Amino acid sequence: SRSTMPLVTRNIEPRHLCRQTLPSVRSELECMTNITLANVIRQLGSLSKFAEDIFGELFTQANTFASRVSVLVERVDRLQVKVTQLDPKEEEVSLQGINTRKAFKSSTTQDQKLFDRDSLPVPVLETYRTCNTPPPLNILSPYRDDGKEALKFYTDPSYFFDLWKEKMLQDTKDIMKEKRKHRKEKKENPNRGNVNPRKIKTRKEEWEKLKMGQEFVESKDKHGPAGYPSNMVYQNGSIGSNESMDMNCYPPPPQTDSIVPPPPSFPDDSLPPPPLEF
């Protein structure tokens, strides 16, 4: 987990009750008891002060919330009266009248300068005022050759804002670079995303097939496309090779041991007469 620096808004003082040097007295135990009781009373006073501050902030926030709720209740009451007075049977609004009306525009104002110096809570402001001022290093800025402020090497309030701005600018550059890369790839390969989709069979095509007769459809489905047997045609429409076909669909080869019948003999009378000599 990421470790965060805690921001302590209220410190109860004194933190240590008995850590003090004793003066030269005859009864050290009695002196230490009185010092401890006095520090306890001081802690109770500091606690009561912070409690009053906390309850004051809660009262201010509750008062602001109550005022916002009262304004919202008034708006709801006015809207309720306006809705009950509307009668759709009597008031007919035409389409032209709807288009000519102005659109609703909210009049709420957004809060700004939330992290201004004046918006600091009182305990944080008191803690800030107790801090030591930075050393006057700005007197060394005119002697620098790089033009940077010397005080920013010691303390820089705008460091986190500059870091956030640099990160946002880098993210914007990366996004623009990625868009240019995709645009360039799209120009080089315009048909990259165009894939020939599979043709979808519709009911109209089925009726077109049945228009010529059921026997033509059955014979076409039986033989497959282009007259090929159906066992050579795959589901994607490709034609299989001869090796993938079943050997049972072909007649068996002739046997070498079988006797070849002799050619038919014709009698001499059946021969045609020779051609006449001219």
C-alpha positions as CSV (number, residue, x, y, z in Angstrom):
1,S,0.0,0.0,0.0
2,R,1.1,3.5,-0.7
3,S,2.2,5.4,2.4
4,T,0.8,8.9,2.8
5,M,1.9,11.7,5.0
6,P,-0.7,12.4,7.7
7,L,-2.0,15.9,8.1
8,V,-2.5,16.7,11.8
9,T,-5.0,19.5,12.0
10,R,-5.2,19.8,15.8
11,N,-2.5,19.1,18.4
12,I,-3.4,19.0,22.1
13,E,-0.7,20.7,24.1
14,P,1.2,19.9,26.2
15,R,2.0,16.4,24.9
16,H,4.2,15.4,27.8
17,L,3.0,16.0,31.3
18,C,6.1,15.2,33.4
19,R,9.1,15.9,31.2
20,Q,10.3,19.0,32.8
21,T,13.3,20.0,34.8
22,L,12.7,20.5,38.5
23,P,13.8,23.6,40.2
24,S,15.8,23.5,43.4
25,V,13.0,22.9,46.0
26,R,12.9,20.9,49.2
27,S,10.0,18.5,48.2
28,E,10.6,17.3,44.6
29,L,7.7,14.9,44.7
30,E,5.2,17.6,45.6
31,C,6.7,19.9,42.9
32,M,6.3,17.2,40.2
33,T,2.7,16.5,41.3
34,N,1.8,20.1,41.0
35,I,3.5,20.4,37.5
36,T,1.6,17.2,36.3
37,L,-1.8,18.6,37.5
38,A,-1.1,21.9,35.9
39,N,-0.3,20.2,32.5
40,V,-3.4,18.1,32.8
41,I,-5.5,21.2,33.2
42,R,-3.8,22.8,30.2
43,Q,-4.5,19.6,28.2
44,L,-8.2,19.8,29.2
45,G,-8.3,23.5,28.1
46,S,-6.7,22.7,24.8
47,L,-9.2,19.8,24.3
48,S,-12.2,22.0,25.1
49,K,-10.9,24.6,22.6
50,F,-10.6,22.1,19.8
51,A,-14.0,20.6,20.7
52,E,-15.6,24.0,20.4
53,D,-13.8,24.5,17.0
54,I,-15.1,21.1,15.8
55,F,-18.7,21.7,16.9
56,G,-18.5,25.2,15.3
57,E,-17.5,23.6,12.0
58,L,-20.3,21.1,12.2
59,F,-22.8,23.9,13.0
60,T,-21.6,25.8,9.9
61,Q,-21.9,22.8,7.7
62,A,-25.3,21.9,9.0
63,N,-26.5,25.5,8.6
64,T,-25.3,25.4,4.9
65,F,-27.0,22.1,4.3
66,A,-30.2,23.3,5.9
67,S,-30.2,26.4,3.7
68,R,-29.7,24.3,0.6
69,V,-32.5,21.9,1.6
70,S,-34.9,24.8,2.2
71,V,-34.2,26.2,-1.3
72,L,-34.7,22.8,-2.8
73,V,-38.0,22.3,-0.9
74,E,-39.3,25.7,-2.2
75,R,-38.4,24.7,-5.8
76,V,-40.2,21.3,-5.4
77,D,-43.3,23.1,-4.0
78,R,-43.4,25.5,-7.0
79,L,-43.0,22.6,-9.4
80,Q,-45.7,20.7,-7.7
81,V,-48.1,23.6,-8.0
82,K,-47.2,24.1,-11.6
83,V,-47.7,20.4,-12.5
84,T,-51.1,20.2,-10.8
85,Q,-52.3,23.2,-12.7
86,L,-51.4,21.6,-16.1
87,D,-54.3,20.0,-17.9
88,P,-53.3,18.1,-21.1
89,K,-56.9,18.0,-22.3
90,E,-57.2,21.8,-22.3
91,E,-53.7,22.9,-23.2
92,E,-52.5,21.4,-26.4
93,V,-48.9,22.1,-27.3
94,S,-48.0,21.8,-30.9
95,L,-44.7,20.4,-32.2
96,Q,-43.7,23.9,-33.5
97,G,-44.3,25.3,-30.0
98,I,-42.1,22.7,-28.4
99,N,-39.3,23.5,-30.8
100,T,-39.5,27.2,-30.3
101,R,-39.2,27.0,-26.5
102,K,-35.9,27.5,-24.9
103,A,-34.1,24.5,-23.5
104,F,-33.7,24.3,-19.7
105,K,-30.5,25.8,-18.4
106,S,-29.3,25.3,-14.9
107,S,-28.4,28.4,-13.0
108,T,-26.3,26.7,-10.4
109,T,-22.8,28.2,-9.9
110,Q,-19.8,25.9,-9.4
111,D,-17.6,26.4,-6.5
112,Q,-14.1,27.7,-7.3
113,K,-11.0,28.4,-5.3
114,L,-11.6,25.5,-2.9
115,F,-7.9,25.3,-1.9
116,D,-7.3,29.0,-1.5
117,R,-5.5,30.4,1.5
118,D,-8.7,31.9,2.8
119,S,-10.4,28.5,2.7
120,L,-8.0,26.9,5.1
121,P,-9.5,25.6,8.4
122,V,-8.6,27.6,11.4
123,P,-6.4,24.8,13.0
124,V,-4.4,24.3,9.8
125,L,-4.0,28.1,9.4
126,E,-2.7,28.3,13.0
127,T,-0.3,25.5,12.3
128,Y,0.9,27.2,9.1
129,R,1.5,30.5,11.0
130,T,3.7,28.7,13.6
131,C,6.0,27.4,10.9
132,N,9.4,29.1,10.4
133,T,9.8,31.3,7.3
134,P,12.2,30.0,4.6
135,P,15.7,31.6,4.4
136,P,16.0,34.6,2.1
137,L,17.6,32.7,-0.8
138,N,16.0,34.9,-3.4
139,I,18.8,37.4,-3.0
140,L,21.0,34.8,-4.8
141,S,18.8,34.5,-7.8
142,P,20.4,37.4,-9.8
143,Y,23.8,35.6,-9.5
144,R,22.5,32.4,-11.2
145,D,23.3,31.8,-14.9
146,D,20.4,29.4,-15.6
147,G,17.8,32.0,-14.6
148,K,16.1,29.7,-12.0
149,E,15.0,31.0,-8.6
150,A,17.3,30.0,-5.8
151,L,14.5,29.6,-3.3
152,K,12.9,26.8,-5.3
153,F,15.9,24.6,-4.6
154,Y,14.9,24.9,-0.9
155,T,11.1,24.9,-1.1
156,D,8.8,24.8,-4.2
157,P,5.1,25.1,-3.6
158,S,4.3,24.6,-7.3
159,Y,6.3,21.3,-7.5
160,F,3.3,19.0,-7.4
161,F,1.3,21.1,-9.8
162,D,4.2,21.1,-12.3
163,L,4.6,17.4,-11.9
164,W,0.9,16.8,-12.5
165,K,1.0,19.1,-15.6
166,E,4.0,17.3,-17.0
167,K,2.3,13.9,-16.6
168,M,-0.9,15.1,-18.3
169,L,1.0,16.6,-21.2
170,Q,2.9,13.4,-21.7
171,D,-0.3,11.4,-21.6
172,T,-1.8,13.7,-24.3
173,K,1.3,13.2,-26.5
174,D,1.1,9.5,-26.1
175,I,-2.5,9.5,-27.2
176,M,-1.8,11.7,-30.2
177,K,1.1,9.4,-31.2
178,E,-1.1,6.3,-30.9
179,K,-3.8,8.0,-33.1
180,R,-1.2,8.9,-35.8
181,K,0.1,5.4,-35.7
182,H,-3.4,3.9,-36.3
183,R,-4.1,6.5,-39.0
184,K,-0.9,5.5,-40.8
185,E,-1.7,1.8,-40.6
186,K,-5.1,2.5,-41.9
187,K,-3.7,4.3,-44.9
188,E,-1.2,1.6,-45.7
189,N,-3.7,-1.2,-45.3
190,P,-7.1,0.2,-46.3
191,N,-8.7,-3.3,-46.7
192,R,-7.3,-4.6,-43.4
193,G,-10.6,-4.8,-41.6
194,N,-12.7,-5.8,-44.7
195,V,-13.3,-9.5,-44.3
196,N,-15.6,-11.4,-46.7
197,P,-18.5,-12.3,-44.5
198,R,-20.2,-15.7,-44.8
199,K,-23.4,-15.5,-46.9
200,I,-26.5,-15.9,-44.8
201,K,-29.2,-18.1,-46.1
202,T,-32.6,-16.4,-46.2
203,R,-36.1,-17.7,-46.6
204,K,-36.2,-16.0,-50.0
205,E,-33.4,-18.1,-51.4
206,E,-35.1,-21.3,-50.1
207,W,-38.3,-20.3,-52.0
208,E,-36.3,-19.5,-55.1
209,K,-34.9,-23.0,-55.0
210,L,-38.3,-24.6,-54.5
211,K,-39.7,-22.6,-57.4
212,M,-38.2,-25.0,-60.0
213,G,-39.5,-28.1,-58.2
214,Q,-38.6,-30.2,-55.3
215,E,-36.8,-32.8,-57.4
216,F,-34.3,-30.2,-58.7
217,V,-33.5,-29.1,-55.2
218,E,-33.0,-32.6,-54.0
219,S,-30.7,-33.5,-56.9
220,K,-28.7,-30.3,-56.4
221,D,-28.3,-31.0,-52.7
222,K,-27.4,-34.6,-53.5
223,H,-24.7,-33.8,-56.0
224,G,-23.4,-30.6,-54.4
225,P,-22.2,-27.5,-56.3
226,A,-20.9,-27.9,-59.8
227,G,-22.0,-31.5,-60.0
228,Y,-19.6,-32.8,-57.4
229,P,-20.7,-35.6,-55.1
230,S,-22.0,-34.3,-51.8
231,N,-19.3,-36.3,-49.8
232,M,-16.6,-34.1,-51.6
233,V,-18.2,-30.8,-50.6
234,Y,-17.4,-29.5,-47.1
235,Q,-19.5,-27.1,-45.0
236,N,-17.5,-24.1,-46.0
237,G,-18.1,-24.8,-49.7
238,S,-14.6,-26.1,-50.6
239,I,-14.2,-29.2,-52.7
240,G,-12.3,-32.2,-51.3
241,S,-9.5,-34.1,-53.0
242,N,-9.8,-37.5,-54.5
243,E,-7.9,-39.0,-51.7
244,S,-10.5,-37.9,-49.1
245,M,-13.3,-39.6,-51.0
246,D,-14.6,-42.9,-50.0
247,M,-13.3,-45.7,-52.2
248,N,-16.6,-47.5,-52.1
249,C,-18.2,-44.9,-54.5
250,Y,-15.9,-46.1,-57.3
251,P,-16.2,-49.5,-59.1
252,P,-13.5,-52.1,-58.2
253,P,-10.6,-52.3,-60.6
254,P,-10.5,-55.3,-63.0
255,Q,-8.8,-58.4,-61.9
256,T,-5.7,-59.6,-63.8
257,D,-6.7,-63.2,-63.5
258,S,-10.0,-62.7,-65.3
259,I,-10.3,-64.0,-68.9
260,V,-10.6,-61.2,-71.4
261,P,-13.4,-62.1,-73.9
262,P,-12.2,-62.3,-77.5
263,P,-13.3,-59.7,-80.0
264,P,-16.5,-60.5,-81.9
265,S,-15.9,-62.2,-85.3
266,F,-17.8,-61.1,-88.3
267,P,-18.5,-63.4,-91.2
268,D,-17.2,-62.6,-94.7
269,D,-20.6,-62.1,-96.1
270,S,-21.3,-59.3,-93.6
271,L,-18.3,-57.2,-94.9
272,P,-19.1,-54.3,-97.1
273,P,-18.2,-54.6,-100.8
274,P,-14.9,-53.0,-101.9
275,P,-15.2,-49.7,-103.6
276,L,-15.6,-49.6,-107.4
277,E,-12.6,-48.6,-109.5
278,F,-13.2,-45.8,-111.9
